[in-house]
Amino acid sequence: MISSNDFRPGVTIELDGQVWRVVEFLHVKPGKGAAFVRTKLKSAQTGSVLERTFRAGETVPQAVLEKSTMQHTYKEGDNFIFMDMSTYEEATLTPSQIGSRVKYIKEGMEVSVVRWKEQVIEVELPNTVVLAVTETEPGVKGDTATGGSKPALVETGAQIMVPLFVGIGDRIKIDTRDDAYLGREN
């Protein structure tokens, strides 16, 4: 159990059979009446946001999350097979469990899998990945870094906007949080 007085951004609680992460909190002590804590919560399963007010000192169950490092070993149909790096057990994850950043997963990549009661809540990818460009329009002499951008397909199938000078076979660094091109890698 955790008291509403101990809420901080990032704290996870159980509410209505779901895991909620505290995004914002405000401890309010009005001149008249009892103090309360106004929170903004984000569901770890669905991503929906909820504003909820708790009495000061009210206790709620704290969600115990298990985080393990897993490596993507191979793909079977649409599913991704991961191996736990500490127990060497295999786990199968679907694209919906991984989320929108599934387009960056390639064999050998290590991710953090967050579980709650044996249920996969979140798959955390590295903030940046280096992938090879497999398809894009060819660069033309005179293209510069400030001249604009074009779409490029990378080895995992994701489409990224890149500068005009990037060509097929170039290895580029991508921010997985916002699909941004960060630069070329050697």
ChimeraX attribute file (.defattr): number of C-alpha atoms within 10 A of each C-alpha:
attribute: neighborCount
match mode: 1-to-1
recipient: residues
	/A:1	11
	/A:2	16
	/A:3	15
	/A:4	21
	/A:5	17
	/A:6	11
	/A:7	20
	/A:8	15
	/A:9	13
	/A:10	13
	/A:11	15
	/A:12	23
	/A:13	22
	/A:14	16
	/A:15	13
	/A:16	6
	/A:17	7
	/A:18	13
	/A:19	23
	/A:20	26
	/A:21	21
	/A:22	21
	/A:23	18
	/A:24	15
	/A:25	19
	/A:26	14
	/A:27	17
	/A:28	13
	/A:29	12
	/A:30	9
	/A:31	7
	/A:32	6
	/A:33	7
	/A:34	10
	/A:35	15
	/A:36	19
	/A:37	20
	/A:38	18
	/A:39	21
	/A:40	17
	/A:41	24
	/A:42	20
	/A:43	19
	/A:44	18
	/A:45	14
	/A:46	11
	/A:47	11
	/A:48	10
	/A:49	15
	/A:50	13
	/A:51	13
	/A:52	11
	/A:53	14
	/A:54	17
	/A:55	16
	/A:56	18
	/A:57	14
	/A:58	13
	/A:59	14
	/A:60	14
	/A:61	13
	/A:62	16
	/A:63	19
	/A:64	13
	/A:65	18
	/A:66	15
	/A:67	16
	/A:68	15
	/A:69	16
	/A:70	24
	/A:71	21
	/A:72	21
	/A:73	15
	/A:74	15
	/A:75	14
	/A:76	8
	/A:77	7
	/A:78	9
	/A:79	14
	/A:80	20
	/A:81	18
	/A:82	25
	/A:83	19
	/A:84	18
	/A:85	13
	/A:86	9
	/A:87	9
	/A:88	11
	/A:89	10
	/A:90	15
	/A:91	13
	/A:92	14
	/A:93	18
	/A:94	13
	/A:95	13
	/A:96	9
	/A:97	16
	/A:98	19
	/A:99	12
	/A:100	11
	/A:101	16
	/A:102	19
	/A:103	16
	/A:104	22
	/A:105	21
	/A:106	18
	/A:107	14
	/A:108	13
	/A:109	15
	/A:110	20
	/A:111	18
	/A:112	17
	/A:113	22
	/A:114	18
	/A:115	16
	/A:116	16
	/A:117	10
	/A:118	9
	/A:119	12
	/A:120	18
	/A:121	21
	/A:122	17
	/A:123	21
	/A:124	16
	/A:125	19
	/A:126	15
	/A:127	10
	/A:128	16
	/A:129	17
	/A:130	17
	/A:131	22
	/A:132	19
	/A:133	23
	/A:134	16
	/A:135	16
	/A:136	20
	/A:137	13
	/A:138	11
	/A:139	15
	/A:140	11
	/A:141	7
	/A:142	9
	/A:143	14
	/A:144	14
	/A:145	12
	/A:146	9
	/A:147	10
	/A:148	12
	/A:149	16
	/A:150	14
	/A:151	14
	/A:152	22
	/A:153	18
	/A:154	23
	/A:155	17
	/A:156	16
	/A:157	15
	/A:158	16
	/A:159	16
	/A:160	18
	/A:161	15
	/A:162	24
	/A:163	20
	/A:164	22
	/A:165	20
	/A:166	24
	/A:167	19
	/A:168	16
	/A:169	14
	/A:170	16
	/A:171	20
	/A:172	19
	/A:173	17
	/A:174	21
	/A:175	16
	/A:176	18
	/A:177	12
	/A:178	9
	/A:179	15
	/A:180	14
	/A:181	16
	/A:182	14
	/A:183	14
	/A:184	15
	/A:185	11
	/A:186	6
